[in-house]
Amino acid sequence: MTGFDPDFDDTVWTDAWLHVPIAQAPPGRHPGGYRVERRTLHQAKVFDRAYRLARPFDCRLLFDPAGRLWMSSTPQEHIMMYNNGRCSQGHVLVGGLGLGLYPQYAEAVGGATRFTVIEPSEAVRAIVAPTLSAALAVPLAVQAGDIETALSGPDPARYDTIFLDTWDTLDAAHLPYINHLRDLALRRLAPGGRVLLWGYRWMVRLFEEACRQLLATPPAQRRPWLRAHAKTSPQGVALLMPVAAHFEGQAVEDPEPALDWCRRYVVQAVIR
Ligand SMILES: C[S@@+](CC[C@H](N)C(=O)[O-])C[C@H]1O[C@@H](n2cnc3c(N)ncnc32)[C@H](O)[C@@H]1O
């Protein structure tokens, strides 16, 4: 697919991000009840594995007015933003702002020369944009709005990189909606441009693992297996239904070719 590489994996381990200075939003209370806390981490979970950190790590946590943790600048988040930043070039469209890590990596270790960020939360814009703007040497425009609307609208601008990171969790069930955003974004790329999607390969891997389990189940047991999982993940099961239909009645001896089909299917699946 021109402009998007579904095999690009932003969870590839690196510690190069530790050498990039990153400005973080100041701790404090903000209008509307939002709160940024500073936390020193001595250990952290990175891609499901627990690590003891060689040096104490300065992290920010953003809490919403109900006191729920909304975002955090954990080592895992830094690794993923570094990996995406390294592949970023030119004028970058970003959805959304979050804690503002990605643009700093995209400028420092990528080739980003200008950012347009779409962010719906007034609180996030007020808390993060001043620090980010001061940290960047290149122009930054932070606009209120929704990235899907922005990508669907009449804006004639074309971007060298479009980085999307608006979903809160890495869940394979998000893929059809993310693919929809990707397809909108592909139409907005300048020649040679690239769409980057936070955690995409990780989510495809989660889907492959679910398919592996489904196809390891005897054919007659697959529908009951799906029904049993429908209560916990209805959207995940809906995404698996075409897999069950495609391999209906077939015992899968060698899972790898079957998983190739599953991967191709999920990269194309789009919400209707
Ligand atoms: C996980 S954070 C992004 C982290 C960011 N990449 C960083 O470097 O810190 C997700 C952000 O997307 C924003 N967001 C959620 N829905 C959105 C939408 N429809 N359009 C644009 N931004 C959105 C959230 O308000 C939040 O600020």
The ligand as an ORCA input file, in Angstrom:
! r2SCAN-3c Opt
* xyz 0 1
  C      -2.505      9.020     23.601
  S      -2.677     10.702     23.343
  C      -1.448     11.071     22.137
  C      -0.036     11.036     22.700
  C       0.933     11.830     21.839
  N       1.244     11.120     20.615
  C       2.215     12.194     22.540
  O       3.233     12.296     21.875
  O       2.187     12.449     23.744
  C      -4.185     10.812     22.451
  C      -4.621     12.249     22.169
  O      -5.573     12.223     21.097
  C      -6.587     13.155     21.395
  N      -7.782     12.773     20.631
  C      -8.770     11.898     20.979
  N      -9.704     11.834     20.010
  C      -9.290     12.668     19.024
  C      -9.826     13.028     17.759
  N     -10.987     12.516     17.319
  N      -9.150     13.912     16.980
  C      -7.958     14.436     17.411
  N      -7.408     14.129     18.608
  C      -8.064     13.270     19.408
  C      -6.749     13.047     22.906
  O      -7.431     14.182     23.438
  C      -5.296     12.925     23.330
  O      -4.736     14.201     23.525
*
